[in-house]
Amino acid sequence: MRHLFVKCLLATLVAVLSSICALPSLPAPLPSMAGSLTLEGGMPILRLQGSPYEMGAQHGILLRQPLRQIVQDYLYDGFFRGSPTAHADLLAWGRNLDRRLPQGIRRELAGIADGAGLAYFDVLLLNALPDYVCLTDRLPGSSTAASMAAVPDGCGFVSAAFAAWGSSTYGGELIVGYCANQERDVSSGRPWVLALRKPTHGNASVSLSAIGSVGVWLGVTENALIAALLRSPSVDVAADGPPLTVVLRQALEGSDNLEALVGEVIGSARSSGGNLVMGDATAPEALSIEMSAHRHALFRYLETEQFVTCADYFVDSELAVTRQDGGGTLGRAGNETRQWGLRMALQLNHGWIGKAKALQFVGEYGAGSRAMALGLNGREESTCLLQGILLSRDQITLMWAAGCTAANPDGCTSLELGTLFAGTR
């Protein structure tokens, strides 16, 4: 009888434990608020630190209201309303993408969702769709094409980027310029923030990205690695990798030098490509890369001219055939002219390029831009519009096109990277 009782007790325990294991896991409790959100010179600065989940939760809590509004306006009123099957198509695509994301990125997305009180897959699609639309010419599901085309893509910058250093600059330091020129007003798109991330493991970084995003379009690390991504949409896409913005984010956080950064980016699986300028301010040195999902072309500088440039089209002939639109938003001819002009400016000012002159280049080659709207929760009409960015080892300068505050009458906001990175370890 006693043996029978023991068997029944064990069976009961097994059943209870099995039922507990079968329950869906509950989200981890939200961490104490180590992050912060401030407005400095017209630019929202989002400071995050801790594990991937903790940084995501801080992101979601601090930007809860605008994130919830963006999900409603951007996803549901934009993409999902465009087609009866759009929601199902995109969810199926998102589930496949979710299986390909690194675990840390998935945990950060989960933290954003928990902090903002949103569904995980809404946050996933909010991250993946803009990058997919910006960086590819192939959409996930033909039935969703019309709805996607009607929504501001939030790509932000187009036009050109450059890096100059050594004999090309006054003093030899590395200077990276990000020139924006977009005819179309995207002020109704997603607002952007400057995010300072201090992960538990890896490099701290300052990056420019959209609210709710875990990827990076432009970033600089505490060990002075700099990367700037421009769009160059290609039909060569893949289903077995994360968006390039996520690849770039992880490469910046995990690399110690330029060669490691380049190797991490070109060696990683990715769903799409784009054009990059990447540099190491401690060397100093830089290069440019053109990429689709499966191909890449690397362009190093000439010894006689220590600078590189790129625009939002492919120079490499093999990559160029993967473009369907003839060369990008402004057309290939316009981008070639812009890049040629930028190269001539860098050559003619060889040895005389400092931060002031480099910022002049950013302004000239981003002139007339209405590149992207900044601000939080409905400030689009009155906030500044960003025209370009200049990065060096110790400073990031943001150039405003219009609507600047009285505190910034010259249209620029400069932030010291040393101050932003202070206390990272």
TIROMAR-622115 format. One line per field, with one value per residue (C-alpha): x, y, z; chain; residue number from 1. Coordinates in Angstrom, 2 decimals, decimal comma. Example, Ala and Ser with C-alpha at 12.3 -4.5 7.8 and 13.67 -1.06 7.14 Angstrom:
BEGIN
xx c(12,30 13,67)
yy c(-4,50 -1,06)
zz c(7,80 7,14)
chaine c(A A)
num c(1 2)
END
This chain:
BEGIN
xx c(0,00 2,82 4,50 1,22 0,96 4,52 3,81 0,65 2,53 5,31 2,78 1,02 4,29 5,24 1,84 2,08 5,62 4,66 1,73 3,97 6,55 3,80 2,64 3,88 6,79 5,90 7,93 10,69 9,91 10,79 14,18 14,79 14,98 18,68 17,95 16,95 15,54 16,65 16,45 19,82 20,06 16,81 17,89 16,27 19,02 18,00 20,41 20,14 22,28 22,33 21,39 19,56 16,21 16,93 17,89 14,77 12,52 14,05 13,47 9,84 9,08 10,74 9,07 5,86 3,40 5,10 5,79 2,17 1,11 3,65 2,43 -1,13 -0,32 2,56 1,62 -2,13 -3,35 -0,53 0,58 -2,21 -5,09 -3,77 -4,77 -7,11 -4,21 -1,44 -1,50 -1,33 1,38 3,57 3,11 4,20 7,24 7,95 7,85 10,48 12,61 12,26 13,87 16,91 17,52 20,30 19,03 20,19 18,25 15,12 15,45 15,81 12,70 10,83 11,95 10,66 7,34 6,98 8,04 5,64 2,80 2,86 2,73 6,15 5,42 4,24 7,64 9,42 7,63 8,10 11,84 12,03 9,67 11,25 14,70 13,30 11,51 14,55 17,20 15,48 13,44 11,52 8,60 7,57 4,31 2,89 -0,43 1,28 3,08 0,41 0,11 3,89 4,37 1,88 3,60 6,58 9,47 11,41 14,70 16,08 19,27 20,12 22,69 26,30 28,80 32,52 35,51 38,75 41,89 45,68 47,11 43,60 42,67 44,18 45,83 45,30 42,23 39,42 36,28 33,13 30,37 26,81 25,08 21,30 19,33 15,77 13,20 10,27 9,08 8,94 7,88 4,95 7,31 8,85 10,81 14,45 16,61 20,29 20,66 23,51 23,74 25,97 25,57 26,66 29,04 30,63 31,37 29,23 27,95 26,11 23,85 21,16 18,03 14,25 12,19 11,60 14,50 17,29 19,25 21,77 22,05 24,93 27,02 30,27 31,68 33,63 36,76 36,28 34,91 32,53 30,03 27,53 24,93 23,23 20,43 21,03 18,02 18,63 16,52 19,21 17,63 17,71 15,46 18,26 19,61 18,66 18,41 21,73 21,02 21,01 24,21 25,86 24,71 26,21 29,43 30,01 29,44 31,65 34,66 37,98 39,35 38,39 39,37 37,29 34,35 34,54 34,91 31,92 29,68 30,60 30,83 27,41 24,21 21,94 18,53 19,60 22,52 23,36 26,36 28,68 31,51 33,43 36,42 38,67 39,53 42,43 44,31 43,09 41,76 38,50 37,00 33,67 31,65 28,79 26,62 23,58 22,49 25,05 27,65 29,95 32,59 35,19 36,79 39,98 41,58 44,45 47,72 47,80 44,31 43,30 39,53 36,63 33,09 29,88 26,34 23,05 23,84 26,23 29,48 30,44 29,10 28,02 26,09 24,58 22,57 20,69 19,11 15,68 15,10 18,02 19,99 17,91 15,61 17,24 18,37 21,80 22,90 22,10 23,94 26,98 27,11 26,83 29,53 31,84 31,36 32,10 35,27 36,42 35,81 37,87 40,69 40,82 40,90 43,52 45,31 43,01 39,93 39,02 35,69 34,39 35,18 33,89 30,64 30,43 30,63 27,82 25,68 26,45 25,76 22,66 21,33 17,59 17,10 14,01 15,55 13,71 11,55 12,80 10,87 8,53 4,76 3,43 6,27 6,82 5,49 7,69 10,83 14,09 14,73 18,13 20,26 23,40 25,87 29,60 31,47 35,01 36,72 35,53 32,47 29,18 27,68 24,07 23,11 19,55 17,83 15,06 13,11 16,05 15,63 17,00 19,67 21,04 20,79 23,56 21,64 24,10 24,22 27,56 27,78 31,00 31,31 33,55 30,75 28,17 30,38 31,39 30,72 30,30 32,40)
yy c(0,00 2,36 1,68 2,49 5,79 6,73 5,94 8,10 10,97 10,84 10,74 13,77 15,73 14,88 16,05 19,33 20,01 19,20 21,60 24,35 23,82 23,94 27,38 30,32 32,05 35,31 38,45 39,25 42,04 45,46 46,67 49,78 52,83 53,19 54,90 58,49 60,70 64,31 66,99 68,57 71,23 70,10 66,44 63,73 61,77 58,30 56,76 53,00 50,58 46,99 43,68 43,56 43,12 45,92 48,37 47,42 47,90 51,31 52,24 51,13 52,87 56,18 56,36 54,53 57,10 57,86 54,15 53,20 56,00 54,96 51,34 52,55 55,07 53,33 49,66 49,42 52,55 52,27 48,77 46,58 48,65 48,55 44,95 42,33 39,86 42,32 41,56 37,78 38,09 40,31 38,21 35,11 36,95 38,33 34,85 33,64 36,71 36,27 32,84 34,41 37,22 36,99 36,12 39,42 41,41 39,33 40,00 43,73 43,72 41,87 44,52 47,33 45,53 44,96 48,50 50,11 47,64 46,42 43,04 41,56 41,08 44,68 45,84 43,31 44,55 48,17 47,45 45,25 46,87 50,32 48,82 46,23 48,89 51,20 48,64 46,30 46,42 43,26 43,31 40,45 39,41 40,87 41,68 44,14 46,15 48,85 49,51 49,67 52,09 54,52 54,78 57,08 54,70 56,43 55,75 59,08 59,82 59,49 61,26 60,69 59,99 60,60 60,00 61,98 61,59 61,67 63,90 64,95 66,67 69,50 67,70 64,23 63,26 61,14 63,10 61,34 63,34 62,18 64,37 64,23 65,32 64,11 65,95 64,20 65,53 62,68 64,80 62,45 59,49 58,04 60,46 59,72 59,80 59,74 56,57 56,02 52,30 50,93 47,14 44,75 43,16 44,93 48,51 51,43 53,30 56,42 55,84 57,53 55,43 55,66 55,54 51,89 50,66 48,32 48,75 51,44 53,68 55,70 55,00 55,63 53,49 54,35 52,91 55,34 53,01 54,90 53,54 55,32 53,40 54,71 53,03 51,32 49,06 45,74 42,79 40,51 39,77 36,74 35,11 33,72 36,83 39,94 43,43 45,12 47,73 44,95 43,43 46,86 47,40 44,09 44,61 48,01 46,65 43,60 44,92 46,29 47,65 48,45 45,09 43,25 45,58 45,02 41,26 41,07 43,00 41,30 37,86 37,95 36,64 39,58 40,01 42,96 45,22 48,90 51,21 51,88 54,19 52,69 54,08 53,79 57,20 55,79 54,52 56,74 54,93 54,36 52,49 52,10 48,98 48,28 45,29 43,28 40,24 37,93 40,14 42,94 45,22 46,87 50,20 51,31 54,72 55,69 56,42 59,89 60,84 59,61 59,84 57,69 58,53 56,67 57,52 55,61 53,68 50,86 51,71 48,03 46,67 43,28 44,89 47,51 44,85 44,07 47,54 47,83 51,56 52,86 54,30 55,35 58,11 60,84 58,62 57,26 60,30 62,67 60,52 60,16 63,95 64,48 61,95 63,34 66,85 65,65 63,89 67,05 69,13 66,69 66,68 70,48 70,94 68,24 68,96 71,84 69,99 70,61 70,21 73,59 72,91 69,33 70,64 73,04 70,03 68,35 71,44 71,97 68,37 68,17 71,59 72,00 68,78 67,88 64,58 63,51 64,80 64,79 65,12 63,32 62,87 65,33 67,91 67,36 70,72 72,83 70,79 71,05 68,94 67,31 67,97 66,05 64,82 65,20 62,71 62,73 60,86 63,30 65,08 64,62 67,66 67,71 70,23 71,51 72,57 74,69 75,57 75,69 76,96 80,26 78,31 77,11 80,12 78,87 75,67 73,26 71,25 69,78 67,12 65,95 62,17 62,02 63,53 61,15 58,12 59,26 56,60 53,78 51,45)
zz c(0,00 0,89 -2,47 -4,23 -2,31 -3,28 -6,94 -6,86 -5,19 -7,78 -10,61 -9,15 -8,84 -12,41 -13,65 -11,71 -12,90 -16,49 -16,35 -14,95 -17,70 -20,30 -19,21 -21,32 -19,64 -17,97 -18,79 -16,36 -13,89 -15,26 -14,03 -11,97 -14,18 -14,93 -18,26 -18,97 -21,71 -22,13 -24,81 -25,62 -28,29 -29,89 -30,03 -27,87 -26,06 -24,90 -22,36 -21,82 -19,85 -18,62 -20,18 -23,53 -21,77 -19,31 -22,07 -24,01 -20,99 -20,29 -23,93 -23,78 -20,48 -21,37 -24,81 -23,98 -25,33 -28,68 -29,23 -28,75 -31,09 -33,73 -33,64 -34,20 -36,93 -38,68 -38,48 -38,08 -39,89 -42,43 -43,38 -42,02 -43,34 -46,91 -47,67 -46,18 -46,00 -45,09 -41,38 -41,90 -44,57 -42,42 -39,30 -41,21 -42,50 -39,00 -37,43 -39,87 -39,20 -35,43 -35,62 -37,33 -34,85 -32,26 -28,79 -27,31 -29,91 -29,26 -25,53 -26,18 -28,39 -25,62 -23,14 -25,37 -25,72 -21,97 -21,10 -23,57 -23,01 -26,62 -28,32 -29,09 -32,80 -33,15 -31,87 -34,11 -37,24 -36,19 -36,28 -39,35 -41,84 -42,27 -42,78 -45,18 -47,22 -47,20 -48,02 -50,48 -53,65 -52,81 -50,40 -48,09 -49,78 -52,98 -51,32 -48,97 -51,65 -52,04 -48,33 -47,87 -50,73 -49,20 -45,81 -45,09 -44,86 -42,11 -43,90 -42,86 -44,72 -48,36 -50,57 -49,51 -46,76 -46,58 -44,33 -44,44 -42,32 -42,38 -45,10 -46,17 -42,92 -40,93 -38,01 -39,46 -37,39 -38,83 -39,73 -40,98 -42,67 -43,29 -45,90 -46,20 -49,23 -49,62 -51,71 -50,10 -46,75 -44,28 -41,31 -40,77 -40,39 -37,24 -35,05 -34,39 -31,28 -30,41 -28,33 -25,88 -25,04 -22,29 -22,56 -19,85 -22,38 -25,34 -26,38 -25,33 -28,39 -29,48 -32,46 -34,48 -34,93 -34,96 -31,78 -30,91 -33,06 -31,95 -35,18 -36,15 -39,22 -37,84 -34,76 -32,90 -30,10 -26,97 -28,66 -31,59 -34,28 -36,59 -39,15 -41,41 -43,43 -46,58 -48,45 -51,78 -52,33 -54,03 -55,17 -53,73 -50,34 -48,04 -45,48 -43,31 -41,63 -39,64 -41,15 -41,88 -39,19 -36,56 -38,01 -37,81 -34,22 -33,08 -35,05 -33,44 -29,95 -30,46 -32,45 -31,24 -34,53 -38,10 -39,59 -37,00 -37,67 -41,42 -41,02 -38,70 -41,11 -44,39 -42,75 -41,09 -42,63 -43,46 -45,01 -47,15 -48,02 -48,25 -48,54 -45,62 -44,65 -41,72 -39,86 -36,83 -35,35 -33,34 -36,41 -38,16 -41,24 -43,11 -46,08 -47,86 -48,63 -51,03 -50,15 -51,14 -49,12 -50,74 -52,41 -51,36 -52,83 -50,63 -51,59 -49,86 -50,13 -52,40 -50,62 -52,18 -51,03 -47,62 -47,95 -49,10 -50,23 -51,06 -52,12 -52,31 -55,49 -56,41 -58,18 -58,45 -61,77 -60,38 -57,56 -59,87 -61,73 -58,49 -58,57 -60,16 -59,76 -61,81 -58,91 -55,94 -54,78 -56,82 -59,71 -60,44 -62,45 -59,61 -57,09 -59,33 -59,75 -56,02 -55,21 -57,91 -56,49 -52,98 -54,12 -55,93 -52,78 -50,71 -53,29 -53,64 -49,87 -49,32 -46,04 -45,11 -43,92 -40,30 -38,54 -39,73 -43,39 -43,18 -41,71 -44,65 -47,00 -45,06 -45,48 -49,16 -50,17 -47,99 -48,99 -49,15 -47,25 -45,32 -44,39 -41,27 -38,48 -34,94 -31,74 -29,43 -29,59 -32,11 -32,25 -35,96 -37,11 -34,84 -34,35 -36,25 -39,32 -39,46 -42,52 -41,69 -39,11 -38,58 -36,41 -35,05 -32,26 -29,60 -31,01 -32,83 -34,56 -35,76 -38,45 -38,51 -41,74 -40,24 -37,13 -34,73 -31,20 -29,95 -28,10 -31,45 -33,77 -36,05 -36,85 -35,25 -32,05 -30,96 -28,27 -26,67 -26,95 -23,89 -21,82 -23,27 -22,61 -19,12 -16,54 -19,05 -16,93)
chaine c(A A A A A A A A A A A A A A A A A A A A A A A A A A A A A A A A A A A A A A A A A A A A A A A A A A A A A A A A A A A A A A A A A A A A A A A A A A A A A A A A A A A A A A A A A A A A A A A A A A A A A A A A A A A A A A A A A A A A A A A A A A A A A A A A A A A A A A A A A A A A A A A A A A A A A A A A A A A A A A A A A A A A A A A A A A A A A A A A A A A A A A A A A A A A A A A A A A A A A A A A A A A A A A A A A A A A A A A A A A A A A A A A A A A A A A A A A A A A A A A A A A A A A A A A A A A A A A A A A A A A A A A A A A A A A A A A A A A A A A A A A A A A A A A A A A A A A A A A A A A A A A A A A A A A A A A A A A A A A A A A A A A A A A A A A A A A A A A A A A A A A A A A A A A A A A A A A A A A A A A A A A A A A A A A A A A A A A A A A A A A A A A A A A A A A A A A A A A A A A A A A A A A A A A A A A A A A A A A A A A A A A A A A)
num c(1 2 3 4 5 6 7 8 9 10 11 12 13 14 15 16 17 18 19 20 21 22 23 24 25 26 27 28 29 30 31 32 33 34 35 36 37 38 39 40 41 42 43 44 45 46 47 48 49 50 51 52 53 54 55 56 57 58 59 60 61 62 63 64 65 66 67 68 69 70 71 72 73 74 75 76 77 78 79 80 81 82 83 84 85 86 87 88 89 90 91 92 93 94 95 96 97 98 99 100 101 102 103 104 105 106 107 108 109 110 111 112 113 114 115 116 117 118 119 120 121 122 123 124 125 126 127 128 129 130 131 132 133 134 135 136 137 138 139 140 141 142 143 144 145 146 147 148 149 150 151 152 153 154 155 156 157 158 159 160 161 162 163 164 165 166 167 168 169 170 171 172 173 174 175 176 177 178 179 180 181 182 183 184 185 186 187 188 189 190 191 192 193 194 195 196 197 198 199 200 201 202 203 204 205 206 207 208 209 210 211 212 213 214 215 216 217 218 219 220 221 222 223 224 225 226 227 228 229 230 231 232 233 234 235 236 237 238 239 240 241 242 243 244 245 246 247 248 249 250 251 252 253 254 255 256 257 258 259 260 261 262 263 264 265 266 267 268 269 270 271 272 273 274 275 276 277 278 279 280 281 282 283 284 285 286 287 288 289 290 291 292 293 294 295 296 297 298 299 300 301 302 303 304 305 306 307 308 309 310 311 312 313 314 315 316 317 318 319 320 321 322 323 324 325 326 327 328 329 330 331 332 333 334 335 336 337 338 339 340 341 342 343 344 345 346 347 348 349 350 351 352 353 354 355 356 357 358 359 360 361 362 363 364 365 366 367 368 369 370 371 372 373 374 375 376 377 378 379 380 381 382 383 384 385 386 387 388 389 390 391 392 393 394 395 396 397 398 399 400 401 402 403 404 405 406 407 408 409 410 411 412 413 414 415 416 417 418 419 420 421 422 423 424 425)
END
